[in-house]
Amino acid sequence: MPERPIRLFGDPVLKTVSAPVEQIDDGVRALVADLIDSVRLPGRAGVAASQIGVNLRVFSYNVDGEVGYVINPEIVEVSGEVEKLDEGCLSVPGLWHKTPRHPFARVRGIDLDGNEIEVSGHGLMAQALQHETDHLDGLLYLDRLEPADRRVAMRQVRESDWF
């Protein structure tokens, strides 16, 4: 399957709340396959459907060798004191900023058979679950930054060669 291009900052799909998947059909199966293929590329911890231009609530993850996906994910639990962690995004290439995230997160959704699933984790998995769910809610990690950090990040975006 050819790689689907990642949408970049400024694309309206990235700021749009994604619609829930209402029916598992061949289109959704193909989307999940594309997301899994996309997340297996080096340096990727997660890819949301909106990042490949599809406005549906689906994401894939690849953390510590665990590759999977969640359809209609919702964060059902976060815990621990919020920490500022280095975070980047395929849709904002080349930028890394300290982003407030909980050290534990749990999402609930469904798989391709319609069965309820949960994915949870600490550290990078928690960060990826929060980051990808944010994408589906029309948020980028830049939206989570402190105001002063966000101003710096936005200046870096404007000065980037891809913007």
Secondary structure, DSSP 4 states (H G I P E B T S, - for coil): -PPPPPP-TT-GGGGSPPBPP-S--HHHHHHHHHHHHHHTSTT-SEEEGGGGT--BSEEEEEETTEEEEEEEEEEEEEES--EEEEEEETTEEEEEEEEEE-SEEEEEEE-TTS-EEEEEEETHHHHHHHHHHHHHTT--GGGGS-HHHHHHHHHHHHHSS--
